[in-house]
């Protein structure tokens, strides 16, 4: 890096500013390197840049200690005029970086921004490394082994593992009974009917269940996943496993060892495992009669299919289903593919890590034809529990979906059903999201709704204006501070007009005082249902307010399930 080891020019120094633009600590996308005692070597700098390129990208800071203390970059590195060219010449394939010098507390810090690469990047020395988080969310640079190349390229949409020949598989590994189930599924869902008239051999070719291998036709990865025998799956794709667990508190009530089946049987098997743990709740109010499951079946089914369709089949980890007192967690190995994250799930263009498998699942009617299965998950979750699906625990190594258990929120269910009956049409996904947010937070601006839901503001504005015109939502203020609450019509549909008056007039602090007074009048004990009834809140809003009082050590939680309650701490 000798070419840029000279005194820096004034134009290369970022404008001096008392504010700190450098992050306070390291994470997957931020790396600090100290040059307090010695300058970083060329090899160390290149390895860190390659590691970022082979992960999610990020920024390398020279002149910052591990604890975030600014100590300044070495004098031989603050001239960045030749840095980009140096990196370009020392990486294969060549990558471009953006470099700058930031001045903080009179110290020069070199900032090198690296974008994620569409290809696997190596240093000129032949080192291939990647960045990941170890336990405690501590970032580290580790080797990337050839066995990990497929996973990386699949995540970048550069390679379709599901379209490859299944290693060691022969045509005898396809299960004729499973093929019959696949044909029947296509018939039931009115899929591509001309497939049903084909011979088994032509049927397999038409769906790409078989591909040309080294020794003629053999099952593809997708083919074996869909209709392979259990023995062949264990032998050729041992990663294609699932596990199912039910917990009560910390005690397991059901704990199935990882099991393996062709997908035409797997979906129905997991569905059957789920049924005993998915209770129904009946809500009646006048002409309204609604049955609500703990977990909306359509949302669960779509989430299940998504987990098997988009998982990384090169990772030795099962698709996991876990039910506990709070809700259902579905996790699958392999993070979101490039371009998709928790902030743009509802707006990103649908893409699959396993394109061929996805195509087969759509043809057979298992997956949404237009690839918008996430919309179905959101609609089902909101309709049943009144809360949004939670993907916040997802990371670079796995996608984690949490669906909150539906506690019968009769008021919210009556409101949604009443509005749809009056319209004689279903609410859109965006309208459901708006109503769910307002039921939970009571008063929000469009900016706050976007922050909580990550839905594009144009979609929120369109949904809100329609609801305002109907009188379901009431607006106040103007400009960016314009806020919205549920209107009298919404509360009338819910059979709770008084709730509108209470939520319009009460502050959060006043609601907290009402909860404490309610507990005192009830022998120092209060339940979530009592808070919902007194304040006209949704379950999740009442739950969060009680949890706040618990965290403030005003209330203490006792019991679980139907006996769950909150008691005033004696010291008060």
KAJOTA-V616733 format. One record per helix or strand. SS is the DSSP state (alpha for helix, beta for strand). FROM is the first residue (numbers start at 1). TO is the last residue. If there is no record, write none. Layout:
[[SS & FROM & TO] [SS & FROM & TO]]
This chain:
[[alpha & 2 & 4] [alpha & 10 & 12] [beta & 13 & 13] [beta & 27 & 27] [beta & 30 & 33] [alpha & 42 & 53] [beta & 58 & 62] [beta & 64 & 64] [beta & 70 & 70] [alpha & 83 & 89] [beta & 91 & 92] [beta & 97 & 104] [beta & 107 & 114] [beta & 122 & 123] [beta & 129 & 134] [beta & 138 & 143] [alpha & 146 & 155] [alpha & 161 & 163] [beta & 165 & 165] [alpha & 171 & 173] [beta & 174 & 174] [alpha & 176 & 188] [alpha & 193 & 197] [alpha & 200 & 206] [beta & 210 & 213] [beta & 216 & 220] [alpha & 221 & 227] [beta & 228 & 228] [alpha & 230 & 236] [beta & 242 & 248] [beta & 251 & 259] [alpha & 263 & 275] [beta & 280 & 285] [beta & 288 & 293] [alpha & 297 & 310] [beta & 319 & 323] [beta & 327 & 333] [alpha & 355 & 363] [alpha & 373 & 385] [beta & 390 & 390] [beta & 395 & 395] [beta & 398 & 404] [alpha & 410 & 423] [alpha & 429 & 441] [beta & 444 & 445] [alpha & 446 & 453] [alpha & 457 & 470] [beta & 473 & 476] [alpha & 479 & 481] [beta & 483 & 486] [alpha & 488 & 493] [alpha & 497 & 505] [alpha & 508 & 520] [beta & 525 & 526] [alpha & 528 & 535] [alpha & 539 & 551] [beta & 555 & 558] [alpha & 561 & 563] [beta & 565 & 568]]
